[in-house]
Every structure is written in C-alpha cells, then in structure tokens.
Amino acid sequence: MMNSSMNGGRSESVIIKKHEFPIPEIKFTKLFINGSFTDSVSGKTFETIDPRNGEVITTVAEGDKEDVDLAVKAARHAFDNGPWPRLPAAARRNIMLKYASLIEERIDELAALDALDGGKLLSFGKLADIPSCIEFLRFYAGAADKIHGRMLKMSSDHQGYILKEPIGVIGHIIPWNFPSQMFFIKVAPALAAGCTMVVKPAEQTPLSALYYAHLANLAGVPEGVLNVVTGYGSTAGAAITAHMDVDMVSFTGSTEVGRLVMQAAATSNLKALSLELGGKSPVIIFDDADIEKATDIALLAILFNKGEICMAGSRVLVQEGIYEKFEKRLAEKAKTWTVGDPFDPESRQGPQVDKKQFEKILRYIEHGKREGAKLIAGGNRCGDKGYYIEPTIFSDVEDDMLIAKDEIFGPVLSLMKFKSVEEAIKRANATRYGLAAGIVTNNIDTVNTVSRSVRAGLVWVNCYYAFDSNCPFGGYKMSGPGRDLGIEALEKYLQVKAVVTPIYNSPWL
Ligand code: NAD
C-alpha cells in the first residue's frame, strides 16, 4: 500500500507492502471463433502485462486479418442461416439470463482477472463492475421480447407496418479501461436485438473477454454468434472496420482512432457506426456548495478508476467565493488518497494500465509544471515498481494550457476559477469534447440553466458516476455520435423496415 503524504509542498510515496495477493488462474488465451478456441492463423501470440510490476502474465493468440475473416465468416453464417436472429425473442432472453447467472457464479474470479490485467481494484470489480455486467445482460434480456414496430394508416388506401430488424454482423471494438463492462455494454444489447458479432478487446486487457466467450458457449449462445478475436488495433481492429461483410462497427476508444474507424467505414461498405470517444468533462462548483461534499465529488470524478475513464471530471471549475477554501481542502484529501495494489481492499487507486499510459501521464504532469500551473498535490510516480502515479492536482489552470485541453486519461486534475454562471457555461463548453458534465449547487435555477446549456451527453447534478442499465450515455461534438446503455443502445442494433399492403383491392392497383 502506498500513501501520499505531505512533505514541504510536495507529496512523497511510502510503500507498505502488507502481504502477497493470490492471482487467478489463466484459463483462456486463444481466439474464440465459431464456438471453439483456436490458435491464430499465423500462430503468433502477444504478451499481456501485469501493471503492478511490468511482468508478463501470459501470452495470448494474436489475431490478424485472416482471423478476422474467419470470425466474420462465422458471424455472417450465423446471422444469415443460423437460429439466433430467428429464435423467438423469449428464447434469446432465456439464454442471456443463463449467461448472466454463469457470470454471477464467478464474480470473484472475473474481477481478479481485470485486476491482474488492467490494474483495476478487485474490491470495485467484485462489488460493482462485474455485478453491473450481470445487470446489463439481465436488462437487455428483459428487453429482447419487447421490440415492437408500429402500424401506419397511410393516406392512400394502404396500411403499413414498421418492423425493427437486427442490423446484422456487428464488430465491437473496445478499450482497456473497463474490460468487462465495455464487453457487455456492447454485447448485451446486440445479442438481445438478434445480431451476431465479432468482439476485439483491447490488446492491454484480453483475458476476461476470452472467459466471457467461454461462458456464452456454456450458456447456449449458438456457434458463430459471439466471436472474440484478440490482437492489435492497427491489424485486427482495422480488419474489422474495413470488412465488407461487417454491417456495423460499435467502437469505444480514442477520438483519434474513432476518426480512422469512420474513414475505414467510408472507404469500405459504408457500414453503420456508433462511436463512443474521448472526453475532457467539466465539473462546475458554485459558491453555495458544501465544501466537503463538493471536494468529495471532484475527487471521485478524477480519481475513480485512476482517472482512466472517458467521463473523468478532469476540469473542475470553482466559483471565486469558495475557491481558496476548496483548493486547500481538495489538496488535503488528495494527499490521503491511498494508492496501492489493486488486490488490496484498502487501495483506492491501482496502477495505470501500462507503461505507455504511465509515461504519457507523467509527460502531461511535466508539461503542466512547465506551463506554470500551480501543483498543489502529487506530481510524481508512486513507488519504484509498476505503473502507479500520485493523485495530482494543478490549480490556477488557464483554458489554453495543454493540461486543460487534452484528455490525459490519468489521475490529473485541472482546477480553475470562475466568476459568473455565464462564464462557467462558456468555459465548460470550450472544448472539442462533450461527453459528461457535473454541477454542484443547491440552486435549482442554476441547475436548470447550466444543465440545458452544457453540451454533453450526460449531466450529473450533485453527484458523479451514477450509472444504470437504463441510463444512456454518449457524446456531443468530438466525443462521438453514439449512445451506450438504455433502450437507446438496443435501438442502435436494430434497423427499420416498412412493409405496405392495400387495405382492400384499390382501384389504383
Ligand atoms: P484506443 O482508441 O487506442 O483503442 C480502443 C480500441 O481500438 C482498442 O481495442 C484498440 O486495439 C483499437 N484500435 C486501435 N487502433 C485501431 C485502428 N486503427 N482500427 C481499429 N481499431 C483500432 O483507445 P484506448 O487507449 O484503448 O482507450 C482510451 C480511450 O477510450 C480514451 O480516449 C477514452 O476516452 C475512450 N473511451 C471512451 C468511452 C466512451 O464511452 N465514450 C469509454 C471508455 C473509453
């Protein structure tokens, strides 16, 4: 366990290693195509790394274009000829419910896999992360038999009806920050809709996705419906986005890669797209806020999941009347935030996912120091092994500083001062992103004005990170077109077909 403690204006880290933690057995490391685990066509593998120490956990099959071709072929066959889209919806529901129960029996093991592979807190995995995956499956299982069209009385002597049909073969490309939730945020509504799919997990965190493929098989999801191809983005990922037989790509990741995905769709078969991209979300705290509550919200907004979350509240705008008090209290709390082994129940923040991410965050911290922002907490790596970083807070940050503009994707907060509601709205919106926003105030007029003026897909008032299966989230602006969760996510895997018949033998026919 590492504690950040104050030392003459700087934080310093102390490593207190209490005990070793048991790591889970790795059972699945091959591609899952057409109902079986298989080596990649090339026979190549890649290493997946433990971010607690930089050591290799295991090697995993490295899928490439040929493997994607096989997986898409299986998914295409399962969609065009297989039972899944043709099953009564209640039968799909029952298989999804069984899938959820199989996960429920293995919560601890699955949470441990993500802790090992992604540095995610085991406690969070057991209490919230994996249970929410079970909820996503159950929510969309319940919706599977409630997909309805509509009747139309047309102005000619015709009637029409609208069918909602599954889009077809989906390519799901997901990031590493929530390996399990991302998997089911994508897979659960697509299964309910009757689609078939190829999932490409992030190369940093392939392990739990392969386990979920195995459990889908055990639950009775027919072969070819759910395929998992592990591998790199520029090879396996790109092969999915350019594939002529993939009907839609549902992508979550960076805005930069989102742009490549859109280009590949445009130059291949104009496949449908859902893009969930980056963010630089503001948390706006007004003078009437309770300092204790507001600092807790601000800290959670940036430090939850070590800042590796698209919706991180990485810009905190505080009104001038409480700015100094807020700044002092926030720094005090950040310095007592426990950073440590993700398997340790006392840890509140584990290691960043990999060396690349760790070094990128440290570079941004150095940039913030050079830009002249005031460092009031953290600013260094934690310990000398693994990818741990101190909770870091910069104060007096200007809008045009790089740390205020770029998505850092780490535990680094930019604190800024504002005077009026109008100024807060203008500066909150001064970003290319628009994923989430937070508002902390007891004034209902302020809540109404700001929540309707902020250009973001999800606004939290006096809270942060409140999610639910039925609450859609997604972006405005360059955070990408697309919504995940909610009935909206089910709708995106469906397409509309209108069928028209005469009501009686019309003289025009
Ligand atoms: P990333 O864009 O580097 O990678 C995401 C996925 O895309 C990975 O599976 C990767 O292998 C794949 N990929 C990479 N290059 C590709 C290519 N050329 N073609 C096809 N696929 C490719 O993102 P990341 O570093 O894994 O995740 C962090 C990013 O994800 C952040 O920007 C974060 O904001 C974003 N994110 C967004 C949401 C959301 O819901 N909006 C949620 C989580 C993460």
Boltz pocket constraint, residues with backbone or C-beta under 6 A from the ligand:
constraints:
  - pocket:
      binder: B
      contacts: [[A, 173], [A, 174], [A, 175], [A, 176], [A, 177], [A, 200], [A, 201], [A, 202], [A, 203], [A, 231], [A, 232], [A, 233], [A, 234], [A, 236], [A, 237], [A, 238], [A, 239], [A, 241], [A, 252], [A, 253], [A, 254], [A, 255], [A, 257], [A, 258], [A, 260], [A, 261], [A, 275], [A, 276], [A, 277], [A, 278], [A, 279], [A, 309], [A, 310], [A, 311], [A, 407], [A, 409], [A, 435], [A, 474], [A, 475], [A, 479]]
      max_distance: 6.0
